[in-house]
Each structure stands twice: as structure tokens, then as C-alpha cells.
Amino acid sequence: MPGLMSRLQDHDLITLYQAKQLVPGISSPIEGGALVAEDGVILAIGTSAELQFEYPQAERVDFDDAVIVPLLVNAHTIWN
């Protein structure tokens, strides 16, 4: 799939992920929430409308009625 490979190699790809709700973990859930990411790094969180205005060039991925929970879960523990 040449299209997929070229997309994966495009390090300037900014993606806006939007859903019915976003639970940021540092504040209350955001109705109509979204996050913007580049190269796996979250650049911004907020409402979908706010982020579409701030990042008009972003490729949009709509998860419809889903809930996005962008939390880091590190299950790796080292016991001494």
C-alpha cells in the first residue's frame, strides 16, 4: 500500500481525533472533545470546534459516539 507507507513516513502529519467525549485525566470530561497529535505527541486538547479552528490543516478522524481517554498507562514496574 504505497499510500499508507507515504503517510507513515510523513512526519509533519497533524491529526485531530474527535469524539462525543474526551476525558483528559487532568480536568472534567469535554463534551464534543478532541485532541491534536503529531508524531504520537499530543499537541492540544479541547473541543472539536476550537481545535478545528486552531489546526485547520489537521487530518480529522471522527470516532462518533466513542469516548477518547488519552492517558499514559505504564504497566512496567521494576522491583529492587
N, C-alpha and C positions, 0 to 999 in steps of 0.2 A: 504494500500500500504506500505508494510514494507520497500521497497527501498527508498521511499520518506521520511518516518519518520527517517530512519537512516541517510539520507543525511541532513535533517534539524537539527539533533542533533550533527552533525559533526562540531564542532566549529573551526576546522582547515581548513575548505574548503576555498580555494582561487579560485576565479573565474575571468576570463578575459573576458570582454564583448567587442566585436569588431563590428564595423560598417563602412559604407562608409565614414562617417564623425563624428567627435566628437567636440562638441562646449563646451569648458571648462568654459567659462564665465570670465576667467581671462586673456585670450590671444586669438589669432586668431584661427579659426576653424582648426582642424587637419584632413587632408585627410588620409583615412585608419587608423582612430583613434581608440583608445581602452582605457579602464580603468580596473584596477585590484582592486577587493574588497574582503574583508574578514569580515565576520560577519556584513555586512552592512556598513562598513567603507572603504572609498576609500583609497587605499594604493599608487596608482600611476596612472598617465595619460601619454599618449604619443602615438606613432604609434603602430600599432598592432605588427609589426616586432620587434620593440625594447622591448616591454613588453613580447612577447613570448620568447625572448632570456633571459630576466631578471627573468621571472617566468615560467620556463618550466614545473613545476608541476601543474600549474593552469588548472582548467577545463575551456574549452573555450565555449563561447556562441556567435554565429555569427548572427548578425542582418542584414546581407547582405547590401541592399541599404538604410537602415534606417540612421537616424541621432540621436546620443546619446547626450542628454543635461543633464548632471548631476548637476543640480542646486538645491539649497535648496529654497523651496517656503514655507514661514511661513505665512499662512493667518490668524493666530490667533493674534488678537490685543486687548489689554486691555486699555480702555479709563478711565481715572480718572476724 
